[in-house]
């Protein structure tokens, strides 16, 4: 018994070094496995070193802890996996876009007019069926301050059944293009303000224009005008422009744009590529401007390029034919002008809005359904069509059919709607936004500002 026990102990002692060697190999292999473990895709996307360190610690705990501690390590790993998706940065615009149906997306691309000074059944039906993304008011839609505010709010209320808040827009430039009731003090034309050459006065002008339209609940102003008044015989621009110098128009126009922004009203610069050298009113027929790209770049395009550099929210494109750029399509329907120049060379990725597609320049030369498809294919995001509920329905039905037939891809629609939703989210638009401002104080501020303009 004694000899047997002694030999067993001796054999056990001899086997210890071998056990240590085996144990070391196991540890080495374990360490190598940890070192070669790839980071998860979530870790790679986030570039997070904190999460990787946590993972390593969990692995070590799993290899050394026992019992409750081992289970705790496993739970930590589960917790880490559950929290990774929440740490990924989500795109709220894409999330909203993904929730929209095709008809809701196409509706966002239409900005329509309404009739009268109160919400009629046809307008209600248009908002319900075509789900239009915006409404524009003209002079014949404006009554008293209180009446207009009530009309605007009734449209917002009608839009509550739709998933996206509605643009409420107006042309409020100052001068002869003014949509406000007489109880609101008038703002003089861009031409008069331009003579001051004072950008601070132009910025205040933008703020005052914004405060005017907020009195009745608008959130979009089709201003400033960035056309250079280079043709004295121009029948449509004139003193709507800040002047005949591209640098002056740039300086004053960008200042006005910033003023509108200061008051959280969305500015829309117009009328790209430039309406200042036309001899025909595009409301009546199609103007033709025989300028080359080089000539436009030396004058008309300068203010718009300045606006793009300032990340302008939206650009309105005019119904003007530039045969030396595109002999077949006016700017508003032209892939050369919108796609290749504004989107391409100018690198503009904001919202593009057409001028009113019911204007003579289009109506006398193109079928509305053809124009609608052409402008979307060219790169427009919002199609403005006023004065007819039937026209809004025509555009809606046309675009729906174009997508279903494959003439326009749904991905192309998504590009435009993404830009529209991004703009609405940027300005925190909501249909619950009420009219705001103090009329008495605003009028006093306008009078004081006008004295400063007159003094210059």
Secondary structure as UniProt FT lines:
FT   HELIX           2..35
FT   HELIX           41..46
FT   HELIX           49..64
FT   HELIX           68..87
FT   HELIX           92..98
FT   HELIX           102..108
FT   STRAND          110..113
FT   HELIX           121..129
FT   STRAND          134..137
FT   HELIX           139..141
FT   HELIX           145..158
FT   HELIX           159..161
FT   STRAND          167..170
FT   TURN            175..176
FT   TURN            182..183
FT   HELIX           190..194
FT   TURN            195..197
FT   HELIX           199..214
FT   TURN            215..217
FT   STRAND          220..221
FT   TURN            232..233
FT   HELIX           238..240
FT   HELIX           246..262
FT   TURN            263..264
FT   STRAND          266..272
FT   TURN            276..277
FT   TURN            282..284
FT   STRAND          287..288
FT   HELIX           293..298
FT   HELIX           300..309
FT   TURN            310..311
FT   STRAND          314..317
FT   STRAND          320..321
FT   TURN            323..325
FT   HELIX           331..333
FT   HELIX           335..345
FT   STRAND          351..354
FT   TURN            357..358
FT   HELIX           360..363
FT   TURN            364..365
FT   HELIX           368..378
FT   STRAND          382..385
FT   HELIX           389..405
FT   HELIX           410..426
FT   TURN            427..428
FT   TURN            431..432
FT   HELIX           439..455
//
